[in-house]
Amino acid sequence: MKQKNHKKITTIDGLARLVQVEFLDVHKKFSGVNKNFSGINREISDIHREISDFRGETAGRFNKLDDDINYLHNHISLVERALAEIRQEVADIKKKLNNVIYRHELEALKDRVARIERKLAVSGRQC
């Protein structure tokens, strides 16, 4: 601290007064520093709040994406199972076409092909 130009202090009261003035000066400077720190603390709190909000928004977006991915996986599984059934039925029809002897067997196979075509048409509209 810079000492101010004071008269020569000769009494204890004068010395006490000088200490009191210096103490008040230091106190005023510290209160300014405290104000600056409280401003900085407010800014840090604002930044923490923004980060927390962003974290929440980001987590929400990722949860939605995760739900969408699960939804798509479920539908892909359903489509794959349906296609496996259709492939099996087509393979069975091809095998039986090679061994057709009677007309009624041919008509039954045509009916099965028509059912498969209807399944494909319905699943095509749902996708």
Buried (B, 14 or more C-beta within 10 A) or exposed (E): EEEEEEEEEEEEEEEEEBEEEEEEEEEEEEEEEEEEEEEEEEEEEEEEEEEEEEEEEEEEEEEEEEEEEEEEEEEEEEEEEBEEEBEEBEEEBEEBEEEEEEEEEEEBBEEBBEEBEEBEEEBEEEE
